[in-house]
Amino acid sequence: MGAIAIEWFFREEVASHAHFGSLQDRAHVSALRIERCAGTDGGLCFAASEPIVVDKVRREFRYMRSSQPERSQYLRGLRVEVRSDRGKIVKGEHLALCEHPYPKGWTARPLFKPGNQKPKQPPVLQSGDDPYAWIEERPHDFWETDSTRLVAGSFLQENSMPPGEPRNELARGMMLFGVCADAEACIALLESDEKVQRLLDLTESGRLRLGHPDAQHHSGGDLRPYPAVRERAFEVMHLSLRQALAGPPKDDAKWIGRPVVDLVDDIFCAHMNNLNKQEWRSREPLEKRRRPESDR
């Protein structure tokens, strides 16, 4: 299974500079691999499950400020380790992360990096430095002391992508995991796929068929996208492509061998349905006035 409940990440049982909790706070899951597949729509398919181990972490950064003492900042996130005895993940591949339900809009694509064998004190940055950029620029995982291990790290304070919602740590949901050789190359390949372009064309022309929130009063059972929703098609697709890299929220095994673009289709249409329903609700009083008397 390539998913962990969101509540697991935000349950803080033991406060530590390195980890939350002990081995009981480790999760053994899998990441669904994406590979090039000849004859597959979009050229990419879900190929195999890769075993991984997930830890909750809290990383300390110290900041230097002139004429003032150092101050510390803690970033809460996760550390994903490759199971060295199984799987085929290699240095430089991307871990794809996605929060589900999809309207949450949070994704990340950290690299798998080796450790550097040198135990470190918390890194010291200059005031104003971006800790996320600092982590991304390192060729090794700064905190990992075993150079034989491959780990990828990500931090849950990172912002959601539009049209995602603000993070709600109390909301239920799951974290999904995928892996691919090059996330940006996969996204570029999917962007050029015929099915992706057709979805965008159907949306732009207003022909994309979406479910109606009040289908019992509408014999057609669908609702074409409103102009305000159609305008967001590229923004929604931008997010959908990145979310699809983390794999489906359930039935991983049934997706092995299937094109990744099929999941992009599902995610994109779910986002558009959600946005269209929100727009419909904002117009609901007007819609009700337009119903036939027999339907009221």
Buried (B, 14 or more C-beta within 10 A) or exposed (E): BBBBEBEBBBEEEEEEEEBBBEEEBBBEBBBBBBBBBEEBBBBBBBBBBBBBBBBBBBBBBBBEEEEEEEEEEEBBBBBBBBBEEEBEBEEEBBBBBBBBBBBBBBBBBBBBBBBBEEEEEBBEBEEEBEBBEEBEEBEBBBBBEBEEBBBBBBBBEBEBBEBBBEBEEEEEBBBBBBBBBBBEEBBEBBBEBEBBEEBBEBBBEEEBBBEBBBEEBBEEEEBBBBEEBBEBBEBBBBBBBBBBBBBBBEEBEEBBEBBBBBBBBBBBBBBBBBBBBBBBEEEEEEBEEEEEEEEE
